[in-house]
Amino acid sequence: MSRLISVLVPAHNEADYIDACLQALFASSPLPNGMTGEVLVLANGCTDTTADIARKVSPSAGWTFQVLELPEGGKLRALNAGDDVAKGEVLIYLDADVVVDPSLIPEIATGLATDEPLYASGRPEVATATSRLTRAYSRFWQKLPFVTLGTPGFGLFAMTRVGRQRWDNWPDIISDDTFARLSFSPAERLSVSAHYRWPMVEGLANLVRVRRRQNDGVAEIEALFPDLLKNDDKTPLEMGGLLRMALRDPGGFGAYALVSLLVKAPLFTSKSRWVRGR
């Protein structure tokens, strides 16, 4: 039976990243037999050349491609607009600054080739940062149990169409990836082996702002969607494990501890619900 894969790429002023994102996507290994793909770039509220750059990218065989220009910014609004257009039985949500390995999309498509409600993501790697502090922080952060043992889905997550039907429109929240992940039980979440590269913000102030925003996003879901918490299987980091990690990488631990401490202090505050820092 033929099956369509829809890749939705929300993009707000991503002129520096969208070409690499799409080039990697269209350089993916061929989809499994009987599968075809469509890519929807959701250029929302852009004041740069994101949409123009995206249109110049040529899709590979087996893929269709369109750029939707939305006048208003907002990732959740863009996802809702994309969902209204997407026709696939598998829906993949890909941030415009993420670069996928060639085998990732086919692995997800194979894993979600079912009519059951399932969620999937790949193995994230933080792209090499310019800031020495960010390199140290990300090196330590990538070894946390949530990243190594779970299916976190930041930057890229996917689900079957029947899984997406568990809610109507995307709610106006900070952490769409957490909401999506917790809408599926641990038994319904699939982690495939292929990797993708995801950029982390540069510098202390931006790390603190983004980490604070992440914490606020989790707290928001706890307040608005408490029933989803039953699906949280985040592995806690025990003190013994933390000490072993600190001994193996004291520089990384120092950077991580510094950011964690400053998140609780009234420094580097932002009035915006969206903090990117680049």
HELIX and SHEET records of a PDB file:
HELIX    1   1 ILE A   18  PHE A   26  1                                   9    
HELIX    2   2 THR A   50  ARG A   55  1                                   6    
HELIX    3   3 LYS A   75  VAL A   85  1                                  11    
HELIX    4   4 LEU A  104  GLY A  111  1                                   8    
HELIX    5   5 ARG A  132  TRP A  141  1                                  10    
HELIX    6   6 PRO A  145  LEU A  149  1                                   5    
HELIX    7   7 ARG A  161  ARG A  164  1                                   4    
HELIX    8   8 ASP A  176  LEU A  182  1                                   7    
HELIX    9   9 PRO A  186  GLU A  188  5                                   3    
HELIX   10  10 LEU A  204  LEU A  224  1                                  21    
HELIX   11  11 PRO A  226  ASN A  231  5                                   6    
HELIX   12  12 MET A  239  ARG A  248  1                                  10    
HELIX   13  13 PRO A  250  VAL A  263  1                                  14    
SHEET    1   A 8 TRP A  63  LEU A  70  0                                        
SHEET    2   A 8 MET A  35  ASN A  44  1                                        
SHEET    3   A 8 ARG A   3  ALA A  11  1                                        
SHEET    4   A 8 VAL A  90  LEU A  94  1                                        
SHEET    5   A 8 LEU A 156  THR A 160 -1                                        
SHEET    6   A 8 TYR A 119  VAL A 126 -1                                        
SHEET    7   A 8 ARG A 189  TRP A 198  1                                        
SHEET    8   A 8 VAL A  99  VAL A 100 -1                                        
END                                                                             
